[in-house]
Amino acid sequence: MQLHISPSLRHVTVVTGKGLREFIKVKVGSRRFSYQMMFYSLLFFTFLLRFVFVLSTVDTIDGDPSPCSSLACLGKRLKPKLLGRRTETGNVPEAMYQVLEQPLSEQELKGRSDIPQTLHDFMSEVKRSKSDAREFAQKLKEMVTLMEQRTRTAKIQEYLYRHVASSSIPKQLHCLALKLANEHSINAAARLQLPEAELVPTLVDNNYFHFVLASDNILAASVVAKKTYFPMQAWFSLHPLSPAIIEVKALHHFDWLSKGKVPVLEAMEKDQRVRSQFRGGSSVIVANNEENPVVVAAKLQALSPKYNSLMNHIRIHLPELFPSLNKVVFLDDDIVIQTDLSPLWDIDMDGKVNGAVETCRGEDKFVMSKKFKSYLNFSNPLIARHFDPEECAWAYGMNVFDLAAWRKTNISSTYYHWLDENLKSDLSLWQLGTLPPGLIAFHGHVQTIDPFWHMLGLGYQETTSFSDAESAAVVHFNGRAKPWLDIAFPHLRPLWAKYLDSSDRFIKSCHIRAS
């Protein structure tokens, strides 16, 4: 049966199941209670009955053991709320929130053996004890808190072990340096002049391609073309790289660096003094139970010797180191060259000084998402006043430097000015490495080059695929997981290890393996 009511409420049509229609004409008089009001009242009560049904159904789902009619349930539901009170049964989530928000100290969990260790144990315990909402929340909080504590401890231990592994000299590398130093002292062939006398003029000839590698790691340097000059001299004397012309120079060979005050040395001394007071040792950092593990990792990383290495700072003095050269390609010792780099000399520098790959765009969102705000502290007014936090950062490791253009700028003096400002502020402008002051000093002097020439992050994360890395001109193992360390990522290590000659007597005697 269907019921049709006209908009004016004066006619009602009833259609039976057999298709017969009956018409009812409604006479409307001037009464206080109109048919229209009666119609809307009917709709209201229809809605109300549905509401009562929903409430009674919710009661059943909540597990209320006391049966009640719809109207009784409605009264039970509405009465406390009308009176401004809440029932425990009607606010199970709120009761759980109250328990979860209460602080739980580490001491309260210490020595407890009744806390579930897995989700399966937790569900079994809840079902067995038939816990109410508060007991459920308390058990959940204890289990999650205990797991958080264990996870934090494990992460910090991992960061500490990685810090020790990356900061230490592997015994194989130490062995290599000692054996080469000994070879230098007993074997005249290991003391050859590099390069030969007739090739010395090529070192200042701008018609040649000049590469600069600042390193104290013998093993790393041998792959790219690190502990003293004599082992390095011995290695390249006994392992020529013809047709390349190799010159090995120690810092004491540069006259300007050994005379008078040298800003880079003063900055390093100040930096080391401030860091020792500001940071504390690794044991102090790890002992802080309140610090986020990521912050702990950053502080441990700041203790790495490389961040106070002269080899990192020395690149700011390239124009003085090589006064006769107009252009060089500067390489870090943790990179691997996989293709001919001579096209780098054809790049139009457009009057800029530093040809570098930008690190703010690319598919790798971890490595290629770095902007100025990633390195500089923009909560400091001095930084915020001079720089844009959204400006794209760039990378050290493989850079084309136009030394002729550099000599016309104040890049080096700007670098040391900001180093001094950071030391005055107790390292509050930035805290890690030589890239932040480099970003500042080269600001406005950077020419962007194709990312093909420099792929980063192989020492930070293992998500980089081997095939992607293999297709880059230069791969950079920046990060802790250097390819010559045991903590290197296994699937990326072959990119570096394939250049090791396992049959070499020095490599073999020091048990340096390619895998």
TAJO-V678727 format. One record per helix or strand of 2 or more residues. SS is the DSSP state (H for helix, E for strand). FROM is the first residue (numbers start at 1). TO is the last residue. If there is no record, write none. Layout:
# TAJO-V678727
ss-><SS;SS>
from-><FROM;FROM>
to-><TO;TO>
This chain:
# TAJO-V678727
ss-><E;E;E;H;H;H;H;H;H;H;H;H;E;H;H;H;H;H;H;H;H;H;E;E;H;E;H;H;E;H;H;H;E;H;H;E;H;H>
from-><2;11;21;35;70;89;106;119;133;171;188;197;211;218;229;251;255;263;282;293;305;310;327;335;342;354;372;381;398;403;411;435;446;451;466;474;490;505>
to-><5;15;25;62;82;101;109;129;167;186;191;204;213;224;238;253;258;278;287;302;308;321;331;337;346;356;374;386;402;406;424;441;448;453;470;476;497;509>
